Amino acid sequence: MARTLLDKVWEAHTVRTLPSGQTQLLIGLHLIHEVTTPQAFQMLKDGKLKVRMPERTFGTLDHIIPTTDQTRPYADPLAEEMAVHMIRNMKEFNLPLFDMSTGKQGIVHVIGPELGLSQPGMTIACGDSHTSTHGAVGAIAFGIGTTQVRDVLATQCLSMAKPKLRQVRVEGALSRGVYAKDVILAIINQLGVKGGVGYAYEYAGSVIDRMTMEERLTVCNMSIEGGARFGYVNPDTTTIEYLRGRQYAPAGAAFDKAAAWWKSIATESGAAFDDVARLDGAAIEPVVTWGINPGMSVGVSQRIPAPESAPEPDRPTFREALAHMGFQAGQPIKGAKIDVAFVGSCTNGRLSDLRIAAEVAKKGKVAKSVRALIVPGSQQVEKAAEAEGLHEIFQAAGFQWRKAGCSMCLGMNPDQLVGREMSASSSNRNFIGRQGSPTGRTLLMSPAMVAAAAITGAVADVREILR
């Protein structure tokens, strides 16, 4: 019987089936950061426990660090305290930490694939909801809570129920000016923010097949925003060539052997899915969110929908969104004024994202009314971008060039919205308060669309600028 990648990876990591019906699952790679680990490490100490498999845990600093002056101690006392705890715990338990001194620090979901830590066929866990990012390499990757971080540290296992599997097929070809971010926003819009509850997503189809690894990382990153437990792409030649030569990937003959196995775990022809969803890639235009969750979006040429157009249970949220955002039903999204433009995050802070934004930044100057930030996802991305002169393009256009970190994605560091500022953001969430201000407003879009909004001072159709 033909099997899926989910079937194969789940079976390979099953320690046993528990009386509850859940699986005791071995975790192949555990990634940690400074926000969800202090309590987990304290629980280990209280229980006089060791880290069960220290060679499978790697840490970084990303959420709370400033992106301007990264000199210690940090100006924010809470950020400094978290950094102190992280560094102390990593030393005490003899675990590797990618801090600023290593040249390899960055957002946890950027450095995992970048360093070759994330590999096909792995189970990957991290105390962060966007761990689904790593599914792009053909792994089963999911976010966990602080108590589960403790469990993985202490046992290298988790108890989990295997989700159902939906294949999400995106066929055809994308138009110029339409990117991976538009694809995943379109998927979430079609299937809903709760549509993936109880499911994992397997992304497939000609559009996904043609994507680079960095584009696939963007798509898988936001699986959780559609309610899915995780999402993945089957490993193929793109996967193998991306991982070749990376620091923690196998080398030489071992790499060739690994690559053959990676290809073998891909979903087999004729495998059964619990559901299949289809999208036409050619029908996707640049997408912009207008509301307070990532499913509230429209194409840039469209108008903001009325609450009456939504299913009855969703109408109160639509009304709340319109009130919070200050929008009117029927209003075009194009032309909505912005105050802040942010390119970065674990969704869109990679080198290809910065190249795309720089292509648009060459077309003009940041509007005087806009504060615009470009934040690389890692120190290696920052170094590579500067080697290409991208930082000079951004600075000449009036963007601020920052150091690596999570930055304005989540408002846990100095990069935050002020008051009712409207942000054009390449990040992953537009929840109320997400970017640091309880009255701030967030419009999610691709890096190209963010750059277009920055130079026009309002939501713009990047296709018109690229012409």
N, C-alpha and C positions, 0 to 999 in steps of 0.2 A: 504494500500500500504506500503510495507516494506521501512523503512527509514534508512539513514546513521547517524552516529554520528554527522557529519557536519550538517545535517538537524536539528537534535534534539537540538544541542547546539546553533546553529544560531537562531532557533525559540525561544528558552528559553531566549535569551538575546536581542531579537528585541524589541526596544522601539516603533518604528514606521517605516514605509516606507516613505522615503523622496520624494518630487516631482521629483528629479533627477533619481529616481529608486533605489538609494542606500539605505542601511539600517542604521538607527541610532541604534548603537549597544552598549549595556551596557558592560563595561569592569569590569570583576570580580576581577582581580588582576593587579595592576600596579607596576612594578619593575623599579627602577631607579638607576643610577650610576652618577659618578661625571663629565662625559664628555658631555652628552647631556642635562643636567638639568640647568646649570647656566642661560642660556638665557630664558629657559622656566619659571623659577621662577621669573626672572626679568619682564617678560611679565605679570605675575600674579600681581606683585607689581604695575607695571605701570597702570594696569586696576583696581587696588584696589579690586582684586578678592581673594576669599578664596579657599582652597582645598575642593572640594565638598564632597568627602568621604575619609577622612584621614585614616580610618581604613583599606582601601584597597590598600594603597601605602606603599612600603617598599624599603629602599635604602641600598646600600653598596658602598665601595670604591674598585675598582679593576683595571681599565684600566691603570692608570698613576702611581700607587704606585710601588716603587722599591721592589725587591724581596731579597735584601741583607740587608742593613741597613734601617729599616723602622722607625727610629727615626725622629720625627718632630722637626724643619721644614725639609722637604725633600730637598735634594741637588739641584734638578731641580726646579727653581723658578716657572715655569708654573704649574708643578705638585702640588707644595705647594699652589699656588693660587687656583687651582681647588678644592683641598681638603678643603681649608678654606671656599670657597663658599658653597660647599656641606654641610659641618658640620653646618655652619651658617643658611643655608636655612632649613635644616631638623629641627633644633631647633626652628626657627622662626615659622614654620608651624606645629610644634608639630608632626613630623613624625618619625617613628623608623628608626634608622641607625645602620647597622651592621659594625662598624669600628673595628680597631685592638684590642680595649680594651674589646670587647664582647666575643672573642673566637669563633665567628660565621661569621667573615668576610670572603669574598671569591668572586670568579667570580660570577656575578649575576645569570648565568644560571647553576651554580653548587649549590649555596645555596638555590635557589627556591625549587627544589625538595627535597634537603637534609633536609630542615627544615619543609617540609610538607606544605609549602605555596602553591605550585603548586598542584592542585588536579583535578581529572577527571571532565569533564563537565564545566570547567571554560572557560571564555575568558581571555587571558593573553596578556598584551601589555608591551613593554619595548623599550626604545630608543636605540635599538641595533639589528642589522639584524639577529643575531643568536637566537632570542627569540623562534624560531621554536623548539628549544631544548625541551621545556616544553610540546610539543605535545606528548611526550613519555608516559605521564601519562594519556593520553586521554583527553587533553585539546585542545582548538583552540588558538594557541599562535603565535604572529607575532610581528615583529619589526616595529617601527614607527619613524618618524622624530621629531626634536625638537619642531616644531610648534604643532604637534600632542601630544607630551608630555604635552605641556601647556593645550591643549584641554582636555586631560584626567584628569589632575590635577583639572581643573576648572569645568568640567561637568561630569566626569566619563563615558563619551560616545565618540564614534567616528562615523563618517559616512564612510561606507565601502560598496563595492559591493561584493556580495557573489561569490566566485570563483567556477569554475567547479571542479569536483572531479575525480581524477585518482587513481585507486587502483594499488599499486605496490606490486606484489606478488613475494616473494622469496621462492622457494620451495626446497625440498631436505634437505641436511645437509652439513654443512661446514666442511672442512678438518682441521686437526690440523695445527696451524700456520696461519689460516685465521680468521679474527676478524670482528667485526661490522664496523670498519673503512674501511676495504676492501669491505664490502658489499655496503656501501653508495658511495664509489668511483666508484665501478662497475656500480651502478645504474646511477650515473651522467654521466659516460662514455657512457652508452647505450642510455640514453634519451637526453643527451646534456645539456649544461649549460643554454640554453634557452628553453629547452623542457617543463619545468613546468610553463612557463609564462601563467597566466590566470587560473592556476589550484592550488588546494590543493592536497597533496598526502596522501592517506591512506595506510600505510605499513601493509602488511599481508602475510600469507603463513607460512609454517612450520618453516622456519628459524627464522622469526620474532617472532613467537609464543614461540619458545624455548629460545629466548634471555632474559637475565636478564634486569632489569630496566636500569642499567647503560649502557648496550649495546644499548638499544632502545634510550636512550638519545643521544648517539653518532650518530645514524642514523638520528634521527629527527633534530639534530643540523645543519646538512649540507643540509637540504631540500632547503634552500634559494640558495645554490650554484648550484642547478639544476634549478633555476628559479621559483620554486614553492613559493606561498605566505606563506604557512606553511605546515607542515606534522604532522601526528599523528598516534598513535597505539591505537587500541581499548582497554579499560580497561578490565583486567581479574584478575585471582587469583594472578599473579605475581605483578600486580599493587597494589592490596589491601594489600598484605603482605609487600611490600616495604613501603607503607605509614603508616602501623600500628605502633603506638607508637611515631611517629614523632611529634615535638613540636607543630606545628600549625594544625595538623590533628585532627579531632574529636576524642573523647576518649569514652570508655565504650560503652553503648547502642547507643550513638550518632554515634559512628564509625560503628557499625553494620548496622544501618539505612542508613548511607551514603554509605557504601559498596554495599548494595542492590541497591541503586539508581545508583551508578557508573556502576554496571554491566548492568543495564537496558538501559543505553544510548549507549551501543555498537551498531555498525551497525547490522541490522537485516538480517537474511538469505533471499536472493532473492532481496536485495536492488539493485537499478540500479546505475551504474557509467557512467560517460561521456567517460571514457576510462579505459582499464585495460592493464598493462604492466607486463611481466613475466620474471623472471630470474631463472636460475638453480644454486642453492647455491653450488652444488658439482663442478661446472665448474669454480668457483671463486678461484683464487690464490692470494697470497699477491700482492697488487696493489701499484704502485708508480707513482706519477705524474712526467711528464718530461717537462711540458711547463709552461704557465703563466696564466692558469685558471684551476680549479679543474677537468674539463672534459678531459684535456689532460693527459691521464694516460695509462699505460700498466701494464700487469702482470709482475712480477719480472723476469720471464723467457723469456720475449718478447723483441722485438727491437723497438726503437723509429720510428714512422711512417714517411713517406715522405709527404710533403705538397700535392703532387699529389693524395694521397690516400684519402684526405679529400674532402668534398663537395666544389665546386668552391667558394662560399662566405667565407668559413673558411680558404682558403689557405693563404691569406696574414697574418692572425694571426698565422698560423703554421710557416711561414717563420720568422716572428718576434720572435716567441718563440725559435726557433732553434738558431737564432742569439744572443738573450739575454742569453740563457742558455749555449751557447758554445757547443752545441751538434750537431752531424751529423745524418741525416736521415739514418736509418738502424743500428745505433749503439745500442748495448745491453744496457739496463738501469742498469743491474747488473754490478757492478764494477765501476760505476761512483763515483769518489772521493768526499768526503765531508770534510768540515772544522768544522761544528757545528752540534750538535745533541740536539734537544729540545723535551722533553716530558712534556706536560702540555696543557693548554688552556681549554676553555669551551667544546671542543670536546672530549678531552682525558686527563683530569686532575683529574679523580676520583680515588678512592682507587683501584678498579679493574684494571684500566689502569696501575697504579704504580706496582701492583702485577705482572702483565704480563711483564712489562719492567724489573722488578727485577729478574724474572725467567731467562731472557736472560742475564742480567748483571752478574749473577753467573758464566756464561760460559767463562768469559775472563776479560780483562782490556781495558779501553778506549784507543784507539790508541793515540800515542804521538802527532799526528798532529791534533787531534780533541778536541774542547772545548765542553763539554757535560753538559747540565743543566736538572735537574729534578725539576719541579715546581708544587707543589700540587695546586689543584683548590680551596681549601678553608682551613681555619684554622682547621676545623674538620677533613678534609682529612689528613692534615699534622699530626695532633695529632694521628689519627688512624694508619697511616703509621709508625710513630715512635714507637708506642706501639707494632707493629709487627716486628720492627727492619729493615724495608725496607730501611730506610735512611743509616743504617750501611752497607747494601749490596751495595748500590749505591756508597757510599763514598769509600768503599774498592776497588771497581772497577774503581774509578777515576772520577765518576760523581760529579758535584756540587749539593748539596742539598740546595734548596732555600725555601723562605717563599712564602705564597700564593699570587697569583695575576695573571693578564693576561700575564705578562712577554713578551716573544719573539713572541707572536702571532701577534702583530700588531705594534710594534715599537713606542709606545707612552710612553715608560719608558726607563730606562737605558739598558735594555736587547735588544740589536739590533745587526744585522749583520754589519760587517765592510767591506767596499769595495765590491769585488766580491766573498766574502765567499759563499760557497755552504752549505745550511742547510738541514739536514734531520729533518723534523718537524712533530709532531703529531697534528698540528693545522689545520685550515680549509681553508686557502687561500694562494695561491702561486702567487698572483698578483705582478707585478713589484713594488718594493719599500715597499711591505707589511711588511717586517720584519725590516724596519728601514733604509736600504741602497738602494738608487736608482739603484745600480748595483748589489745588492745582489741577490742570487738565492735560491729558495725554492723547495724542493722535499717533497710532502706530503705523509705520510704513517702511518701505525699503530704504537702504542708505542713499540710493540715487534720489528718491523722492524727498528724503530729509534735506539733502543738499539743495535740491530745487526749491524747497520751501524756504531754506535759509537765504537764498539769494533773491527771492521774490518777496519775502516777508509774509507769505501766505501759502496755503496748499496749492500746489501747481502740478500740472501734468508734465512729468519729466520727458515724455516723448516729444513734446513741443520744443523743449530746450535742446534735446539731443539732435533735433533736425538741423 
